Every structure is written in structure tokens, then in C-alpha cells.
């Protein structure tokens, strides 16, 4: 454990020699004193999906203890649409396990994510992070297992067009420099995210690259490792904040928007999930996908239409979710099949030691690869409310353990062919479809809301607010109206450019 802590990129973990999950108030105070920290930031996600910040100068030890213990008041009506101005005061209380050193501040600054509490000192029922906490707890209470997740964070970097070493249009997957122009920017993002506690799997350039109106658009991706679902949301939230701030320092523009322009790859936010018990991955049994995994998939098959209300939250989302492209539109699942909604990716199930085959000097490692198996939900995009999305997925996977016909549902929605090929037309027509607009998504959420409200996970006021916002876009015919209308599409993209 000591060597693992010493190698950790988070300077607090390295200095305190304990995992962040064990951080206490005394640890935070000790680090602040030892490292000469001058300021403390409280950060918290609001209804628009962005992190908000409250700055504190550390006046003295007593004041530091007061803010760490008691938090501070904030105006909830300015943060969330469901809170009335007449009774809007909320408390924000820091979660010590989220502490990280701000890489952008000139003064030595320690930042922490916060939880919201109401006037009675109770967790705010409709706050994003508490909704996810309730979803995670309900999953464990029902199944006796833990729900873990990680995200694949895709984004476009936008800069002035260059003539040297032009990239190949829509062929940027894992491209190296000099054809990929922003690898160094991405690797510095990864370094800062890791220092802030993010557990990163890898980063790379993605398929999307093109030029438009004198600008180069290059798609990149940073993928995380599976972790406790609440931590997964926190890490993605901080990662988006880091990427945007570093882009500002570089003089670059960044967007997580689901669609940039017609005919070019959009940006998704694929979510991988696994289910754990006693530290062991439950997704495989005897080398094949387990009944546990199939039940979770069945729950996602049932609730997929309403999950779009959390993961595809503005009209541009539905210009990415169109038939016959890589983003899914049909409610089905399969193995290593990128035309499906839920994909079971390669899980190192082959009984071969590939390391020793590639490196003849190495002995067989007998590495336990079962820990690597996940399932991937492919519909969400960068407009998602991260906490609501992961809460919705936890609810869906839990639901799969509550319905008696879960294994039958999984069997009926499984496909092992490319459903977009002509010979598979009958199979395609047998599948349910994802919503094609925000309005349609709101309708499906209304139909299925009782499942999300069960165990008091999603509050009725939160569901009401989501439905109201989705309906306000009045986009039922928008995709059809803008077909072939590039200028109208670009205007829409610009309107929702900085979503999520």
C-alpha cells in the first residue's frame, strides 16, 4: 500500500500517505499548514451542470476550522431552478475526500467539492450529488453489491487552421503528432486531472477532425478507470473543469457538445459499468457474461428511453442520435458491436498470456483479467448532467434485479449482427427506438418516472424540472426541419456550444 500511495499523482495522497477516501478535517488542516496553502475553494455543481466556486482567504486557524466544519451559506435560487427565492438559503459543506490543489491559481489554493444541505441541516433531496448517493445506496440495498462506473470523455479542440501536416478528415482515431495537433494539450489535461484525484485509464485523439471556416476541429478523448459511482461523477466533473481552464490558458476553444456539424463525428459520453462484491467483479461467470450482468443490461433495456432525459439534454443531442451512424438509436445490446446501445467490449477473456507471447523473455503472468470486464452504455453525450445520468444508470441496473423476466428481456434484446445492414432489416424493425427529440425524451421520462422516484432516489420536483426543461425546447420537428440546412445547424450548435 505504501508504494501505491507514494506513486499516486494526487499530492495530498502522497503527502498524507493515506487514500483520499480516508481524508479527515485534521488531514486537510495539516496539509494546508505544511504546504503554505493561502486560499480554500468550495466547488459545487449547479443546475446548469457546471462547477461553481466560492473563495476563502485563510485568515487564521480558527476561521479555517469554522469553514471546514460549518461550511457556508449560498443562494440556492441562483443555482437551481426548483428553489424559490423566498426560501433559497442552502449550506455547502466540503467533502474532504475530494480535496485537490488548484493547478490554475497563482496563490497556493486547495479546492474541495461540496454537498448541499437545507435549512434543517439535512441533505438537499434534489441536489445532483445527493441524488446519485441515494441511487448508489438503493442499488446496494437491493442487490447486496456495489455499482461502479467510469466515463469516456470526448471533446473537440478548436483553433486556427494550420497548413502543415494536415490531418485526414474523419480519420483521427489514435493519431500521433504532427497530424494530431493537440496531444500535448491533452496530456497536460490528464496530468492535472490525475493530480486532482482522477483515476485515468488513457487518453488519445478520436475519429473526428475537420476544418470549417478557417478553424481546425480535432476530437480527443480521456477515459477513466472504474470506481465507486459517486467518485466517477466527481472525477468527470473536475475533468471538464480542468479541460476548459487549461484550454483558456492555451488560447484554445473547447466543446463537449454532442454535434458540431452535419456529416462529422459527434462527441459522446460513453459510460462503462461493472458490479462488484467483496472486491470481485461480478460481470463474468465461467468466462462468459454472468446472469448478474444480464439482469443489469435488462434494466437498461427497459429504461433506456428515459435515460436520455439525463444523458441527452439539449436539441443537438438528437442530431447525434440518428439512424445508420455510430451513435445508437435502437434499444439492443451485443458483444463488441458498435451498432448497439449497450456494448459488451473485449474483456481479456481469452485463455492466452498475450504479454509473454509478445515478449518471449517474460514468464506467464497469471493476471486476473476478470476485473476488467464492463458493459458500456453508448447513448449519453457531453450535455449530460453527470450526477443525474449516473444515478439514472444505477436505477436502471437495479431495476434489472427487480423485474422477474429480466433474463428474458436480455435474451430478446440481444443482437449479434450489424442491425443497419439490409439483410437484418427485420431484426431492426423488431427493436424499440430511443427518443428523437427532447420533447419525446420528456414524454418517456414521464411514463417511467415512478421507477426513478422509487426509494426516494429522484425527487418528484427534480423529475418535474427535467421534464419542464426538455419540453421547453419544442424540438419535435427540429431534426426534420434542419435536414440539409447547414447554417441552421451551425446556429443551433453555437447556441448550445458550452453545454454540460
C-alpha positions as CSV (number, residue, x, y, z in Angstrom):
1,X,0.0,0.0,0.0
2,X,2.8,2.4,0.9
3,X,4.4,2.2,-2.6
4,X,1.0,2.7,-4.2
5,X,0.4,5.8,-2.2
6,X,3.9,7.2,-3.0
7,X,3.2,6.7,-6.7
8,X,-0.2,8.5,-6.6
9,X,-0.4,11.6,-8.7
10,X,-2.5,13.5,-6.1
11,X,0.0,15.4,-3.9
12,X,-2.4,15.2,-0.9
13,X,-2.4,11.4,-1.1
14,X,1.4,11.3,-1.4
15,X,2.0,13.8,1.4
16,X,-0.6,12.4,3.9
17,X,0.2,8.7,3.0
18,X,-3.4,7.6,3.0
19,X,-6.1,7.2,0.3
20,X,-8.3,10.2,-0.3
21,X,-11.3,8.2,1.0
22,X,-9.8,8.4,4.4
23,X,-9.0,12.1,4.5
24,X,-10.2,13.9,7.7
25,X,-10.5,17.5,8.6
26,X,-7.3,17.2,10.6
27,X,-5.5,15.9,7.4
28,X,-6.8,18.9,5.4
29,X,-5.6,21.4,8.1
30,X,-2.3,19.6,8.4
31,X,-1.7,19.8,4.6
32,X,-2.7,23.5,4.5
33,X,-0.2,24.3,7.2
34,X,2.6,22.1,5.8
35,X,2.3,23.4,2.3
36,X,1.6,27.0,2.9
37,X,-1.8,27.0,1.3
38,X,-3.2,30.5,1.2
39,X,-6.7,30.0,0.0
40,X,-9.5,27.4,0.1
41,X,-12.1,27.0,-2.7
42,X,-15.5,25.4,-2.2
43,X,-16.8,24.0,-5.6
44,X,-20.3,22.5,-6.3
45,X,-22.3,21.6,-9.4
46,X,-25.4,23.7,-10.1
47,X,-28.5,23.1,-12.2
48,X,-26.7,24.1,-15.4
49,X,-24.2,21.2,-14.9
50,X,-21.2,23.5,-14.3
51,X,-19.0,23.8,-11.2
52,X,-19.5,26.9,-9.2
53,X,-16.7,28.3,-6.9
54,X,-16.6,30.1,-3.5
55,X,-13.2,31.5,-2.5
56,X,-11.9,31.8,1.1
57,X,-8.8,33.6,2.3
58,X,-7.4,31.7,5.3
59,X,-7.4,34.4,7.9
60,X,-6.3,32.2,10.9
61,X,-6.6,28.7,12.3
62,X,-9.9,29.3,13.9
63,X,-11.5,30.6,10.7
64,X,-10.2,27.6,8.8
65,X,-11.7,25.2,11.3
66,X,-15.0,27.1,11.1
67,X,-15.4,26.9,7.3
68,X,-14.3,23.3,7.2
69,X,-16.7,22.3,9.9
70,X,-19.7,24.6,9.2
71,X,-19.4,25.3,5.5
72,X,-21.1,28.4,4.2
73,X,-24.4,29.8,3.0
74,X,-25.3,30.1,-0.7
75,X,-28.3,31.3,-2.6
76,X,-29.9,28.2,-3.9
77,X,-32.4,30.0,-6.1
78,X,-29.4,31.2,-8.2
79,X,-28.1,27.7,-8.5
80,X,-31.2,25.6,-9.1
81,X,-34.5,26.4,-10.9
82,X,-36.6,24.4,-8.4
83,X,-35.7,26.5,-5.4
84,X,-37.8,29.6,-4.7
85,X,-36.1,32.9,-3.9
86,X,-38.2,33.3,-0.8
87,X,-36.6,30.3,0.9
88,X,-33.4,29.9,-1.0
89,X,-30.6,29.7,1.5
90,X,-28.6,26.5,1.4
91,X,-25.5,25.3,3.2
92,X,-22.5,23.9,1.3
93,X,-20.3,21.6,3.3
94,X,-16.9,20.4,1.9
95,X,-16.3,16.7,1.3
96,X,-12.7,16.2,2.4
97,X,-12.1,13.1,0.2
98,X,-12.4,15.4,-2.9
99,X,-9.6,17.8,-1.9
100,X,-7.0,18.8,-4.5
101,X,-4.5,21.5,-5.2
102,X,-5.8,24.0,-7.8
103,X,-3.4,23.9,-10.7
104,X,-4.6,27.2,-12.1
105,X,-4.4,29.5,-9.1
106,X,-1.5,31.9,-8.7
107,X,-1.8,31.7,-4.9
108,X,-1.4,28.2,-3.4
109,X,-5.0,27.0,-3.2
110,X,-6.8,23.9,-2.0
111,X,-10.2,23.1,-3.6
112,X,-12.9,20.7,-2.4
113,X,-16.3,19.6,-3.8
114,X,-19.2,20.3,-1.6
115,X,-22.6,18.8,-0.7
116,X,-25.8,20.8,-0.3
117,X,-27.8,20.9,2.9
118,X,-31.2,22.5,3.6
119,X,-32.2,24.9,6.5
120,X,-32.8,21.9,8.8
121,X,-29.3,20.6,8.2
122,X,-30.4,17.7,6.1
123,X,-29.0,16.7,2.6
124,X,-30.9,18.6,-0.1
125,X,-33.1,15.9,-1.7
126,X,-32.9,17.3,-5.2
127,X,-29.2,18.1,-5.3
128,X,-27.3,16.3,-8.1
129,X,-24.7,14.6,-5.9
130,X,-27.2,13.5,-3.2
131,X,-29.5,12.0,-5.9
132,X,-26.5,9.9,-7.1
133,X,-25.7,8.9,-3.5
134,X,-29.3,7.7,-3.0
135,X,-29.2,5.8,-6.3
136,X,-26.0,4.1,-5.3
137,X,-27.3,3.2,-1.9
138,X,-30.6,1.8,-3.3
139,X,-28.6,-0.4,-5.7
140,X,-26.6,-1.9,-2.8
141,X,-29.6,-2.3,-0.5
142,X,-31.5,-4.2,-3.2
143,X,-28.6,-6.3,-4.7
144,X,-26.1,-6.6,-1.9
145,X,-23.4,-5.4,-4.4
146,X,-21.7,-2.1,-5.3
147,X,-22.2,-0.2,-8.5
148,X,-19.1,1.2,-10.2
149,X,-18.7,3.3,-13.3
150,X,-16.3,5.3,-15.5
151,X,-16.7,7.7,-18.4
152,X,-15.2,8.2,-21.8
153,X,-15.0,12.0,-22.0
154,X,-14.9,13.1,-25.6
155,X,-14.4,16.8,-26.6
156,X,-13.4,18.9,-29.6
157,X,-10.4,21.3,-29.5
158,X,-10.8,24.2,-31.8
159,X,-8.0,26.5,-33.1
160,X,-6.9,28.4,-36.2
161,X,-6.3,26.2,-39.1
162,X,-2.7,25.1,-39.9
163,X,-1.3,24.1,-43.3
164,X,1.5,21.8,-42.0
165,X,0.8,18.1,-41.7
166,X,-3.0,18.3,-42.2
167,X,-5.0,15.5,-40.6
168,X,-7.1,13.2,-42.7
169,X,-10.8,14.1,-42.4
170,X,-12.7,11.8,-40.0
171,X,-9.6,9.6,-39.6
172,X,-8.2,10.9,-36.4
173,X,-8.5,7.7,-34.3
174,X,-5.4,7.4,-32.1
175,X,-3.5,9.7,-34.5
176,X,0.0,10.8,-33.4
177,X,1.6,14.2,-33.9
178,X,2.2,16.1,-36.0
179,X,-1.0,15.1,-37.7
180,X,-2.8,15.3,-34.4
181,X,-2.1,18.9,-33.2
182,X,-3.3,18.8,-29.6
183,X,-1.7,15.7,-28.0
184,X,0.5,17.9,-25.7
185,X,-2.6,19.8,-24.5
186,X,-4.4,16.6,-23.8
187,X,-1.5,15.0,-21.9
188,X,-1.2,18.1,-19.7
189,X,-5.0,17.9,-19.0
190,X,-4.5,14.3,-18.0
191,X,-1.7,15.3,-15.6
192,X,-3.8,18.0,-13.9
193,X,-6.9,15.7,-13.7
194,X,-4.7,13.0,-12.1
195,X,-3.3,15.5,-9.6
196,X,-6.9,16.4,-8.7
197,X,-7.6,12.7,-7.9
198,X,-8.9,11.5,-11.3
199,X,-8.2,7.8,-11.9
200,X,-7.3,7.9,-15.7
201,X,-7.1,4.9,-17.9
202,X,-5.7,6.6,-21.0
203,X,-6.1,9.4,-23.5
204,X,-6.0,9.6,-27.3
205,X,-7.1,11.5,-30.3
206,X,-10.5,10.4,-31.6
207,X,-12.1,9.9,-35.1
208,X,-13.4,13.4,-35.5
209,X,-11.3,16.0,-37.2
210,X,-12.2,18.6,-39.9
211,X,-11.8,22.2,-40.9
212,X,-14.6,24.7,-41.1
213,X,-14.5,28.5,-41.7
214,X,-10.7,28.7,-41.2
215,X,-10.8,26.6,-37.9
216,X,-9.5,23.2,-37.2
217,X,-11.7,20.9,-35.1
218,X,-9.9,18.0,-33.5
219,X,-11.6,15.4,-31.4
220,X,-9.9,13.9,-28.3
221,X,-10.9,11.5,-25.6
222,X,-9.8,10.9,-21.9
223,X,-11.1,7.7,-20.5
224,X,-11.2,6.8,-16.8
225,X,-10.9,3.7,-14.7
226,X,-13.9,2.1,-13.0
227,X,-14.5,3.4,-9.5
228,X,-17.3,3.9,-7.0
229,X,-20.1,5.6,-9.0
230,X,-20.1,8.7,-6.8
231,X,-16.4,9.2,-7.3
232,X,-16.8,8.6,-11.0
233,X,-19.2,11.6,-11.3
234,X,-16.9,13.8,-9.2
235,X,-13.9,12.9,-11.4
236,X,-15.7,13.7,-14.6
237,X,-17.0,17.0,-13.2
238,X,-13.5,18.1,-12.2
239,X,-12.1,16.8,-15.6
240,X,-14.4,19.0,-17.6
241,X,-13.4,22.0,-15.4
242,X,-9.7,21.2,-15.9
243,X,-10.0,20.9,-19.7
244,X,-11.9,24.1,-20.1
245,X,-9.5,26.1,-17.8
246,X,-6.4,24.7,-19.5
247,X,-7.9,25.5,-22.9
248,X,-8.4,29.1,-21.8
249,X,-4.7,29.3,-20.8
250,X,-3.6,27.9,-24.2
251,X,-5.9,30.2,-26.1
252,X,-7.9,27.3,-27.4
253,X,-11.7,26.7,-27.5
254,X,-13.3,23.5,-26.2
255,X,-16.7,22.0,-26.6
256,X,-18.3,18.8,-25.2
257,X,-21.3,19.4,-27.5
258,X,-22.9,16.3,-28.9
259,X,-22.8,17.6,-32.5
260,X,-20.7,20.2,-34.3
261,X,-21.9,20.0,-37.9
262,X,-23.6,17.6,-40.2
263,X,-21.6,14.6,-41.5
264,X,-18.9,14.8,-38.9
265,X,-18.5,12.7,-35.8
266,X,-20.3,14.0,-32.7
267,X,-19.0,13.7,-29.1
268,X,-20.5,11.1,-26.8
269,X,-20.0,10.3,-23.1
270,X,-20.0,6.6,-23.1
271,X,-20.4,5.1,-19.6
272,X,-18.8,1.8,-18.6
273,X,-20.2,0.0,-15.6
274,X,-19.3,-3.0,-13.5
275,X,-20.9,-4.6,-10.4
276,X,-18.6,-5.6,-7.5
277,X,-19.0,-7.8,-4.4
278,X,-16.2,-8.2,-1.8
279,X,-13.8,-6.6,-4.2
280,X,-14.6,-9.1,-7.1
281,X,-16.1,-8.2,-10.4
282,X,-19.4,-9.9,-10.9
283,X,-19.7,-9.3,-14.7
284,X,-18.3,-12.7,-15.7
285,X,-19.1,-16.3,-14.7
286,X,-17.0,-19.2,-16.0
287,X,-15.6,-16.9,-18.7
288,X,-18.9,-15.7,-20.1
289,X,-21.2,-12.8,-19.3
290,X,-22.9,-13.5,-15.9
291,X,-26.6,-13.5,-15.0
292,X,-25.8,-10.5,-12.8
293,X,-24.6,-8.6,-15.9
294,X,-27.5,-9.7,-18.0
295,X,-30.0,-8.5,-15.3
296,X,-28.3,-5.1,-15.2
297,X,-28.4,-4.9,-19.0
298,X,-32.1,-5.8,-19.0
299,X,-32.8,-2.9,-16.7
300,X,-31.0,-0.6,-19.1
301,X,-33.0,-2.0,-22.0
302,X,-36.3,-1.2,-20.1
303,X,-35.3,2.3,-19.0
304,X,-33.1,3.4,-22.0
305,X,-35.7,5.7,-23.4
306,X,-36.0,7.8,-20.2
307,X,-32.2,7.7,-19.5
308,X,-31.9,10.1,-22.5
309,X,-33.6,12.7,-20.3
310,X,-30.5,12.7,-18.1
311,X,-27.8,12.0,-20.7
312,X,-29.1,13.8,-23.9
313,X,-30.3,17.1,-22.6
314,X,-30.5,19.6,-25.5
315,X,-31.7,19.6,-29.1
316,X,-28.2,19.0,-30.6
317,X,-28.1,15.6,-28.7
318,X,-30.7,14.3,-31.2
319,X,-28.6,15.3,-34.2
320,X,-26.0,12.8,-32.9
321,X,-28.6,10.0,-32.2
322,X,-29.6,9.4,-35.8
323,X,-30.1,6.1,-37.6
324,X,-27.2,4.4,-39.6
325,X,-24.4,6.3,-37.8
326,X,-22.2,5.0,-35.0
327,X,-24.2,6.6,-32.2
328,X,-27.1,4.2,-31.2
329,X,-30.8,4.7,-31.9
330,X,-32.1,1.2,-31.3
331,X,-32.6,-0.4,-27.9
332,X,-30.5,-3.5,-28.0
333,X,-27.2,-4.9,-26.8
334,X,-24.4,-7.1,-28.1
335,X,-20.8,-8.2,-27.9
336,X,-18.1,-5.9,-29.4
337,X,-20.9,-4.5,-31.6
338,X,-20.8,-0.7,-32.2
339,X,-24.3,-0.5,-33.7
340,X,-25.9,-1.4,-30.3
341,X,-27.0,0.7,-27.4
342,X,-25.2,-1.3,-24.7
343,X,-22.0,-2.9,-25.8
344,X,-20.0,-5.7,-24.1
345,X,-16.4,-4.8,-25.0
346,X,-13.5,-7.1,-25.2
347,X,-12.8,-8.3,-21.6
348,X,-9.5,-10.2,-21.9
349,X,-11.4,-13.5,-21.6
350,X,-9.1,-15.4,-23.9
351,X,-7.0,-18.0,-22.2
352,X,-3.8,-16.7,-23.5
353,X,-1.0,-14.8,-21.9
354,X,-0.5,-12.2,-24.6
355,X,2.3,-10.4,-22.8
356,X,4.5,-13.5,-22.9
357,X,3.6,-14.1,-26.5
358,X,4.6,-10.5,-27.4
359,X,7.6,-10.6,-25.1
360,X,9.3,-14.1,-25.2
361,X,11.5,-13.2,-22.2
362,X,8.5,-12.8,-19.9
363,X,7.0,-15.7,-18.0
364,X,3.3,-16.2,-17.8
365,X,1.8,-13.6,-15.5
366,X,-1.4,-15.3,-14.5
367,X,-3.0,-11.9,-14.3
368,X,-6.7,-11.8,-13.1
369,X,-8.3,-10.2,-16.1
370,X,-11.8,-10.8,-14.9
371,X,-11.6,-7.4,-13.1
372,X,-11.5,-5.6,-16.5
373,X,-14.9,-6.7,-17.8
374,X,-17.5,-3.9,-18.1
375,X,-20.6,-3.1,-20.1
376,X,-20.9,0.2,-22.0
377,X,-23.9,2.5,-22.4
378,X,-23.4,4.4,-25.6
379,X,-26.2,6.9,-25.9
380,X,-25.2,9.7,-23.4
381,X,-23.3,12.7,-24.6
382,X,-21.5,15.8,-23.2
383,X,-24.7,17.6,-22.5
384,X,-25.5,15.1,-19.7
385,X,-26.0,16.1,-16.1
386,X,-23.2,13.8,-14.8
387,X,-24.8,13.1,-11.4
388,X,-28.3,12.6,-12.8
389,X,-27.0,10.4,-15.6
390,X,-25.0,8.0,-13.4
391,X,-27.9,8.0,-10.9
392,X,-30.3,7.0,-13.7
393,X,-28.0,4.2,-14.8
394,X,-27.7,2.9,-11.2
395,X,-31.5,2.9,-11.0
396,X,-31.8,1.1,-14.4
397,X,-29.3,-1.6,-13.4
398,X,-31.0,-2.0,-10.0
399,X,-34.4,-2.3,-11.8
400,X,-33.0,-5.3,-13.7
401,X,-32.8,-7.2,-10.4
402,X,-36.4,-6.3,-9.5
403,X,-38.2,-7.4,-12.6
404,X,-38.9,-11.2,-12.8
405,X,-38.4,-11.5,-16.6
406,X,-35.0,-9.8,-16.7
407,X,-33.2,-12.7,-18.3
408,X,-35.9,-13.0,-21.0
409,X,-35.6,-9.3,-21.7
410,X,-31.9,-9.6,-22.1
411,X,-32.3,-12.5,-24.4
412,X,-34.9,-10.7,-26.6
413,X,-32.8,-7.6,-27.0
414,X,-29.5,-9.3,-27.7
415,X,-28.2,-8.9,-31.3
416,X,-25.1,-10.4,-32.8
417,X,-25.3,-8.7,-36.3
418,X,-24.9,-5.2,-37.7
419,X,-28.6,-4.2,-37.5
420,X,-28.1,-1.5,-40.1
421,X,-27.3,-3.9,-42.9
422,X,-30.1,-4.6,-45.3
423,X,-30.3,-8.3,-44.6
424,X,-31.0,-7.6,-40.9
425,X,-33.9,-5.2,-41.6
426,X,-36.5,-7.4,-39.9
427,X,-34.4,-7.6,-36.7
428,X,-34.0,-3.8,-36.7
429,X,-37.8,-3.3,-37.0
430,X,-38.4,-5.5,-34.0
431,X,-36.4,-3.2,-31.7
432,X,-37.7,-0.2,-29.7
433,X,-36.2,3.1,-30.6
434,X,-34.6,5.9,-28.5
435,X,-36.5,9.2,-28.4
436,X,-35.7,11.5,-31.4
437,X,-36.1,14.9,-29.5
438,X,-36.0,16.5,-26.1
439,X,-39.8,16.6,-26.2
440,X,-40.0,12.8,-26.9
441,X,-37.5,12.2,-24.2
442,X,-39.6,14.1,-21.7
443,X,-42.6,12.0,-22.6
444,X,-40.7,8.8,-22.0
445,X,-39.4,10.0,-18.6
446,X,-43.0,10.9,-17.6
447,X,-44.1,7.4,-18.4
448,X,-41.3,5.8,-16.4
449,X,-40.8,8.3,-13.6
450,X,-42.2,6.1,-10.9
451,X,-39.2,3.8,-11.2
452,X,-36.7,6.6,-10.8
453,X,-38.7,8.0,-7.8
454,X,-38.8,4.6,-6.1
455,X,-36.7,4.5,-2.8
456,X,-36.8,8.4,-2.9
457,X,-33.9,8.4,-5.3
458,X,-35.1,11.1,-7.7
459,X,-37.3,13.6,-6.1
460,X,-40.6,14.4,-7.8
461,X,-39.6,18.1,-8.1
462,X,-36.3,17.1,-9.8
463,X,-38.2,14.9,-12.4
464,X,-40.8,17.7,-12.9
465,X,-37.9,20.2,-13.5
466,X,-36.2,17.9,-16.0
467,X,-39.5,17.3,-17.9
468,X,-40.3,21.0,-18.0
469,X,-36.9,22.0,-19.3
470,X,-36.9,19.3,-22.1
471,X,-40.4,20.3,-23.2
472,X,-39.4,23.9,-23.4
473,X,-37.2,23.2,-26.4
474,X,-40.3,22.4,-28.6
475,X,-38.0,20.4,-30.9
476,X,-40.3,17.6,-32.0
477,X,-39.8,18.5,-35.7
478,X,-36.5,20.2,-35.4
479,X,-34.3,17.4,-36.9
480,X,-36.6,17.2,-39.9
481,X,-36.8,21.0,-40.4
482,X,-33.0,21.4,-40.3
483,X,-32.2,18.4,-42.6
484,X,-29.7,19.7,-45.2
485,X,-29.8,23.2,-43.6
486,X,-26.1,23.6,-42.6
487,X,-26.4,27.3,-41.5
488,X,-29.4,26.4,-39.2
489,X,-27.5,23.5,-37.8
490,X,-24.5,25.7,-37.0
491,X,-26.7,28.3,-35.3
492,X,-28.1,25.5,-33.1
493,X,-24.6,24.3,-32.3
494,X,-23.5,27.8,-31.3
495,X,-26.5,28.2,-29.0
496,X,-25.6,25.0,-27.1
497,X,-21.8,25.1,-27.6
498,X,-20.9,25.2,-23.9
499,X,-23.4,22.6,-22.7
500,X,-22.7,20.4,-19.7
